[in-house]
Amino acid sequence: MGMNSRILLLSIVVVVFGMLPFSHGRTDPSFRVKAVNLGGWLVTEGWIKPSLFDGIPNKDFLDGTALQFKSVTTGKYLCAESGGGNIIVANRTSASGWETFRLWRINERTFNFRVFNKQFVGLGSNGKGINAVAVSSTPGASERFEIVRKSDDLSRVRIKAPNGFFLQAKTEELVTADYAGNSGWGDNNPSVFVITTAGKLEGEFQVTNGYGPKKAPQVMREHWNTFIVEDDFKFISANGLNAVRIPVGWWIASDPKPPKPYVGGSLKALDNAFLWAKKYGVKVIIDLHAAPGSQNGWEHSSSRDGSQEWGKTDENIQQTVAVIDFLTARYTKNPSLYAVELINEPLAPGASLESITKYYKAGYDAVRKRSPKTYVIMSNRLGQSDARELFPLASGLTGSVIDFHYYNLFSSRFDNLTVQQNIDYINVNRTSELNHVTTSNGPLTFVGEWVAEWQVNGATKEEYQRFAKAQLNVYGRATFGWAYWTLRNVNNHWSLEWMIKNGYINL
């Protein structure tokens, strides 16, 4: 073969192989992602950095706080009869769902109360009456209540209605907004209630709405500029990691003026992350952690009150696809963009297989339209048992990845396991689970979240080291790779930075 023919053949080979984006790592079939999540940065999770909430006035009354009210005169709990769509009564001896009211915060003292069936507490006769009812599906002027707290006992409250009077348990069957005056905080005052907090959320909605439009932009910008910085990418690169998974919220696509209460600035932080990733040779996985309407009802998907509304309409799905399109278009030319995760931890049955399949197909197409090379990650639904339910869709899509999250936590099965039983569970059960979803012609597998934390009390450093090493060995067989949750956390074992610096994990 002459020299010109050799050059022509070599050119063809280079062109052809340059168009084949999907061997693992594109050029090295043995490449695996060894990543860390940058959790709590661009999507707030209060448990990761509790101090972020310290400056919020009345911070125990954030959006989604679940309150139960016990009348001091009847000794019974307020209840939305039938769970909503009916009157409010004060006749329940114990509190469960119907007796729980979730706050929508208007300001630090004024709130809407949302009941079990998602109606809002208001006044009857279209706001002109005095009986407390829960019939409105959207809150208006007659659904605004002020919570007045006893200064030396914050568990005692009075609830001021929009007509200027206080709610009172007039009888067990009759709750009215017609109590005038004060009459003290004693057990003979029918307008006094003792509150119990039955749950709370500390996510992006809570922190931004809690601080309000004047203070929130300043607080969030300070957080974004200091929680993850360039030196973190230097540390990541120097310690055997080759990628980051960055959780983002849907509102990032509307930056710099996202819908209230969200504030602008997270997109600039993500731009910085891509600059640092390029400088230190780190790959980036963009993870849509919070979808519009919330895909699981938890604080890390920025649910306002624990509701899960994502995927209920085609319009909602298309809005989510538009976020993916925006992010892919923005970063497709950046050499660090490695993968886009279409959504994090959709929860069954609220997120149906039909809606998630429809979305994943459309989201995949949106990424492919912008980039032939970027991997597309599809998170397995939580709360369902078929680990292969996405295979019929993903197996036909080039460069598709299924994300599984493995924690020896969050389930009663782990509550009483010993150190060795936890390690055996990794070596036996997790190996089996990973083998079950690893096929030669199916999607790649990704352990997108795991942590060296468990329910064992008083474990030694050496025991933590063994537990971490077992997970690294098993999850290292995932065909796409793994990502530790998370880089930085006030809870030491949840912080990969702390684990590395203190010799618990060596990569």
Summary of the structure (lengths in Angstrom):
residues: 507
radius of gyration: 26.0
end to end distance: 47.8
largest distance: 104.5
contacts: 1708
relative contact order: 0.11
helix: 33%
strand: 24%
